[in-house]
């Protein structure tokens, strides 16, 4: 059974229209999730590192690495971000490497709500290592595959509405569209357009008491015939909170519909956050995977607090 599962993964990576790389901790990577969230952090600057490894129990693992940097309100209130992506899929070593540049801006609607808009421009290169595969005739690649490298330019857009209901409750609703120019990613002379991917989500935050915060989330992503539905909640427990000392235990559990249970644990200490999540596979592939799915780590560091506006005292004349 494992043999046939591995073969199917290899064939899928070569023949079928590719589905985008994805993270279980999807909302921690702004430029992969929604460019409108660039600069949405608490502090001025943000560095992020994210790495995912999947299907290690049944094949050469599929790995995805993202490294990003964001700065809030850098130029004329525009937030800026940059991200490097490297994704390698299975035995064929089908790799996607790219760099994305993005910008976002927040617009106030009312005193308790705002709208964020984002734009992202990216350049990617897909590469196929045919030497890693075995064909019916030794050392002979399929004649249809003429180009082993396929570069393309990509455009993405996004928005988010944020509503502060009261001091304890916040609601966020957003959408993003990736690959709106449908770039050609073909290895042959026949066009193979990258399908538009649409991300939609509803995130809420509820302060239960001074120590506990829950953050239920619903996420839906669709790209052609492929789709992903995730729902669940984060739970934060505040151990210490003072002017210069913050310590939070961050946990979460999610369900990727008909695919996996995602368990997440992490800690936030002042500007540093570290998370680990694991996908427990519950799909029809469980016979081959033995419930083992994907491990994912995420590191985030924020620094450079925004300086509050100084208030000048009006001189008093007697």
C-alpha positions as CSV (number, residue, x, y, z in Angstrom):
1,X,0.0,0.0,0.0
2,X,2.8,2.4,0.8
3,X,4.4,1.7,-2.6
4,X,1.3,2.7,-4.5
5,X,0.9,5.8,-2.2
6,X,4.5,7.0,-3.0
7,X,3.9,6.4,-6.8
8,X,0.7,8.5,-6.7
9,X,2.6,11.3,-5.0
10,X,5.3,11.3,-7.7
11,X,2.8,11.2,-10.5
12,X,0.7,14.0,-9.0
13,X,3.7,16.3,-8.7
14,X,4.5,15.9,-12.4
15,X,1.3,15.4,-14.3
16,X,-1.5,17.3,-12.5
17,X,-2.1,21.0,-12.0
18,X,-0.1,21.9,-8.9
19,X,-1.8,23.1,-5.8
20,X,0.0,25.9,-3.9
21,X,2.2,25.2,-0.9
22,X,0.4,25.8,2.4
23,X,0.9,26.0,6.1
24,X,-1.2,24.7,9.0
25,X,-0.3,27.9,10.9
26,X,-1.5,29.8,7.9
27,X,-2.1,33.2,9.5
28,X,1.5,33.5,10.8
29,X,2.8,34.2,7.2
30,X,1.2,37.4,5.9
31,X,2.5,37.3,2.4
32,X,1.4,33.7,1.9
33,X,-2.0,34.3,3.5
34,X,-3.2,37.8,2.8
35,X,-1.0,40.7,1.8
36,X,-3.4,43.1,3.6
37,X,-2.0,41.8,6.9
38,X,1.5,43.1,6.1
39,X,2.6,45.2,9.1
40,X,-0.3,43.9,11.3
41,X,2.1,43.2,14.2
42,X,2.2,45.0,17.5
43,X,5.8,46.4,17.0
44,X,7.5,48.4,14.2
45,X,9.5,45.4,12.8
46,X,8.8,41.7,12.4
47,X,11.0,38.8,11.4
48,X,9.4,35.4,10.7
49,X,10.7,31.9,10.0
50,X,8.3,29.0,9.1
51,X,9.2,25.5,8.0
52,X,6.9,22.6,7.3
53,X,7.7,18.9,6.6
54,X,5.0,16.5,5.3
55,X,4.7,12.8,4.5
56,X,8.1,11.9,6.0
57,X,6.6,8.5,7.2
58,X,5.8,7.3,3.6
59,X,8.2,9.1,1.2
60,X,10.9,11.7,0.8
61,X,9.2,14.5,2.7
62,X,7.6,17.5,1.1
63,X,9.2,20.6,2.7
64,X,8.3,24.3,2.7
65,X,10.4,27.1,4.1
66,X,9.3,30.8,4.4
67,X,11.5,33.6,5.7
68,X,9.9,37.1,5.9
69,X,10.4,40.6,7.1
70,X,7.8,43.3,7.7
71,X,7.8,46.9,8.8
72,X,4.8,48.9,9.9
73,X,3.9,52.3,8.4
74,X,7.4,52.6,6.8
75,X,6.7,55.1,4.0
76,X,3.6,57.5,4.0
77,X,1.8,55.1,6.3
78,X,2.4,52.2,4.0
79,X,3.5,49.0,5.6
80,X,6.1,46.9,3.6
81,X,7.0,43.3,3.6
82,X,9.4,40.8,1.8
83,X,9.3,37.0,1.9
84,X,11.5,34.3,0.5
85,X,9.9,30.9,-0.3
86,X,11.3,27.5,-1.0
87,X,9.1,24.5,-1.6
88,X,10.4,21.0,-2.5
89,X,8.0,18.2,-3.4
90,X,8.9,14.5,-3.0
91,X,11.0,12.2,-5.2
92,X,10.9,14.4,-8.3
93,X,12.3,17.3,-6.2
94,X,9.8,19.6,-7.9
95,X,10.9,22.9,-6.3
96,X,9.3,26.3,-6.2
97,X,11.6,29.1,-5.2
98,X,10.6,32.7,-5.1
99,X,10.6,36.1,-3.6
100,X,7.6,38.3,-2.9
101,X,7.3,42.0,-2.2
102,X,4.2,43.5,-0.7
103,X,2.6,46.6,0.8
104,X,-0.5,47.3,2.8
105,X,-2.4,50.4,4.1
106,X,-5.0,50.8,6.8
107,X,-8.0,53.0,6.3
108,X,-10.2,54.1,9.2
109,X,-13.9,53.6,8.7
110,X,-15.3,54.4,12.1
111,X,-13.7,54.8,15.6
112,X,-13.9,51.1,16.1
113,X,-13.4,49.7,12.6
114,X,-10.9,49.8,9.8
115,X,-10.2,48.5,6.4
116,X,-6.8,47.1,5.3
117,X,-5.8,46.7,1.6
118,X,-2.8,44.8,0.4
119,X,-0.9,44.3,-2.9
120,X,1.8,41.6,-3.5
121,X,4.2,41.2,-6.5
122,X,6.3,38.0,-6.7
123,X,8.7,36.2,-9.0
124,X,8.9,32.4,-8.8
125,X,10.9,29.7,-10.5
126,X,9.8,26.0,-10.7
127,X,12.5,23.4,-11.3
128,X,12.2,19.7,-11.9
129,X,15.0,17.2,-11.2
130,X,14.3,14.4,-13.7
131,X,17.5,12.5,-12.7
132,X,15.8,11.5,-9.5
133,X,13.0,9.6,-11.3
134,X,13.0,6.2,-13.0
135,X,11.5,5.9,-16.5
136,X,10.6,2.8,-18.6
137,X,13.7,3.5,-20.8
138,X,16.8,4.2,-18.6
139,X,18.1,7.8,-18.7
140,X,15.2,8.9,-21.0
141,X,12.9,11.6,-19.8
142,X,9.3,11.9,-21.1
143,X,9.5,13.8,-24.5
144,X,6.7,16.1,-23.4
145,X,8.9,17.7,-20.7
146,X,11.2,20.0,-22.6
147,X,11.9,22.7,-20.0
148,X,13.3,21.7,-16.6
149,X,13.0,25.3,-15.3
150,X,9.9,27.4,-15.5
151,X,10.0,31.1,-14.2
152,X,6.9,33.3,-13.8
153,X,5.7,36.6,-12.4
154,X,2.7,36.7,-10.0
155,X,0.3,39.3,-8.7
156,X,-1.9,39.0,-5.6
157,X,-4.4,41.3,-3.7
158,X,-6.2,41.2,-0.4
159,X,-8.4,43.1,2.1
160,X,-9.4,42.8,5.7
161,X,-12.2,44.4,7.8
162,X,-11.6,44.7,11.5
163,X,-14.3,45.5,14.0
164,X,-13.7,46.2,17.7
165,X,-17.0,45.2,19.2
166,X,-15.9,46.2,22.8
167,X,-12.8,45.9,25.0
168,X,-13.2,42.1,25.1
169,X,-14.3,41.1,21.6
170,X,-12.8,41.7,18.1
171,X,-14.0,40.5,14.7
172,X,-11.9,40.2,11.5
173,X,-13.2,39.3,8.1
174,X,-10.9,39.0,5.1
175,X,-10.3,37.8,1.6
176,X,-7.3,37.4,-0.6
177,X,-6.8,36.5,-4.3
178,X,-3.5,35.0,-5.4
179,X,-2.3,34.5,-9.0
180,X,-4.8,36.9,-10.4
181,X,-2.7,37.2,-13.6
182,X,-2.8,33.4,-13.9
183,X,0.9,33.0,-14.9
184,X,2.1,30.2,-17.1
185,X,4.1,27.6,-15.2
186,X,4.4,25.0,-18.0
187,X,7.4,22.8,-18.6
188,X,6.3,22.2,-22.2
189,X,5.2,24.3,-25.1
190,X,1.6,23.8,-24.0
191,X,0.4,26.6,-21.6
192,X,-0.4,25.6,-18.0
193,X,-1.9,28.5,-16.2
194,X,-1.6,28.7,-12.4
195,X,-5.2,28.8,-11.2
196,X,-6.4,31.7,-9.0
197,X,-6.5,30.9,-5.3
198,X,-9.1,32.5,-3.1
199,X,-8.6,32.7,0.7
200,X,-11.5,33.6,2.9
201,X,-11.6,33.8,6.7
202,X,-13.4,34.9,9.8
203,X,-11.2,35.4,12.9
204,X,-12.6,36.5,16.3
205,X,-10.9,37.2,19.7
206,X,-12.7,37.0,23.0
207,X,-11.1,38.0,26.3
208,X,-12.6,35.6,28.9
209,X,-10.9,37.1,31.9
210,X,-7.6,38.9,32.7
211,X,-5.6,35.7,32.1
212,X,-7.4,33.8,29.3
213,X,-8.1,34.8,25.6
214,X,-9.7,32.5,23.0
215,X,-9.5,33.1,19.3
216,X,-11.9,31.0,17.2
217,X,-11.0,30.9,13.5
218,X,-12.7,29.7,10.2
219,X,-10.6,29.5,7.1
220,X,-11.5,28.4,3.5
221,X,-9.2,28.2,0.5
222,X,-10.1,27.1,-3.0
223,X,-7.9,26.8,-6.1
224,X,-9.5,25.0,-9.0
225,X,-10.8,21.7,-7.8
226,X,-8.7,21.8,-4.7
227,X,-10.0,23.2,-1.5
228,X,-9.1,23.5,2.2
229,X,-11.3,24.1,5.2
230,X,-9.9,24.7,8.6
231,X,-11.8,25.6,11.8
232,X,-10.8,25.7,15.4
233,X,-9.5,28.0,18.1
234,X,-6.3,29.3,19.8
235,X,-6.2,29.6,23.5
236,X,-3.8,32.0,25.2
237,X,-3.0,32.0,28.9
238,X,-1.2,35.0,30.3
239,X,1.3,34.2,33.0
240,X,2.9,37.6,33.4
241,X,2.0,40.9,32.0
242,X,3.7,44.1,33.0
243,X,5.3,47.1,31.3
244,X,8.5,45.3,30.3
245,X,7.7,41.6,31.0
246,X,5.1,39.5,29.0
247,X,4.8,35.7,29.1
248,X,2.0,33.9,27.3
249,X,1.4,30.2,26.8
250,X,-0.3,29.8,23.4
251,X,-2.1,26.6,22.4
252,X,-4.6,25.7,19.7
253,X,-6.5,22.8,18.1
254,X,-8.0,22.8,14.6
255,X,-9.6,20.5,12.1
256,X,-8.7,20.5,8.5
257,X,-11.9,19.0,7.1
258,X,-11.5,15.4,6.0
259,X,-7.7,15.6,6.2
260,X,-6.1,16.2,9.6
261,X,-6.4,17.3,13.3
262,X,-3.9,20.1,13.9
263,X,-2.5,20.5,17.4
264,X,-0.5,23.6,18.2
265,X,1.6,24.8,21.2
266,X,3.8,27.8,21.7
267,X,5.1,30.5,23.9
268,X,5.4,34.3,23.6
269,X,8.0,36.1,25.7
270,X,8.0,39.8,25.1
271,X,8.9,40.2,21.4
272,X,9.7,36.6,20.7
273,X,7.2,33.9,19.7
274,X,7.9,30.2,19.1
275,X,5.3,27.7,17.9
276,X,5.1,24.0,17.0
277,X,2.2,22.3,15.3
278,X,1.6,18.7,14.1
279,X,-1.0,17.4,11.7
280,X,-2.5,14.1,12.7
281,X,-3.7,12.6,9.4
282,X,-7.3,11.3,9.4
283,X,-7.9,11.1,5.7
284,X,-8.3,8.0,3.5
285,X,-4.4,7.9,3.3
286,X,-4.3,6.9,7.0
287,X,-3.5,3.3,5.9
288,X,-0.2,4.4,4.5
289,X,0.5,7.3,6.8
290,X,-0.3,5.6,10.1
291,X,-1.9,8.9,11.2
292,X,1.4,10.8,10.7
293,X,1.0,14.0,8.7
294,X,3.2,17.1,9.0
295,X,5.3,18.9,11.5
296,X,5.6,22.6,11.4
297,X,7.7,25.2,13.3
298,X,7.3,28.9,13.4
299,X,9.5,31.6,14.9
300,X,8.6,35.3,15.1
301,X,10.5,38.2,16.5
302,X,9.2,41.7,16.8
303,X,11.1,44.8,17.9
304,X,11.1,48.6,17.7
305,X,8.0,49.8,19.6
306,X,6.1,52.7,17.9
307,X,6.8,55.9,19.7
308,X,3.6,57.5,21.1
309,X,2.7,60.9,20.0
310,X,4.1,63.5,22.4
311,X,1.5,65.9,23.8
312,X,2.7,69.5,24.3
313,X,1.3,71.3,27.3
314,X,-0.5,74.5,26.4
315,X,1.1,77.4,28.3
316,X,-1.1,78.9,30.9
317,X,-1.3,82.7,31.1
318,X,-2.6,84.4,34.2
